[in-house]
Amino acid sequence: MKNNIKIDQEIKKTLDLLDREDPVKTDAYFRTRLNARLAERIAAKNRPLLWLRPALSLTLALLFTINAITAFNYFGSDEESGKTRDTRISSVAESYETINYSIYNY
């Protein structure tokens, strides 16, 4: 019983000390600035990697260019050598026919 009374008195003394402290003075716009900083941090975490966008667009542009050149060379005819699409396809097919890999040959 004495311990409970003593503990209650100590708690009351501590709380009285907190009541005597002066409140912390801050600038009028402190909360606004704090909220803006927190919003910036949240937005930075939600933002995808910014350096990835230019690299990705450059890679896609390069791939598109390579595909366009390949398609132009594949579907176009070579007037000087007389090669057309069909002759190119047949030459590629002939070169692959000579290679006969099989697991049974070994």
Summary of the structure (lengths in Angstrom):
residues: 106
radius of gyration: 39.1
end to end distance: 95.6
largest distance: 112.2
contacts: 165
relative contact order: 0.04
helix: 72%
strand: 2%
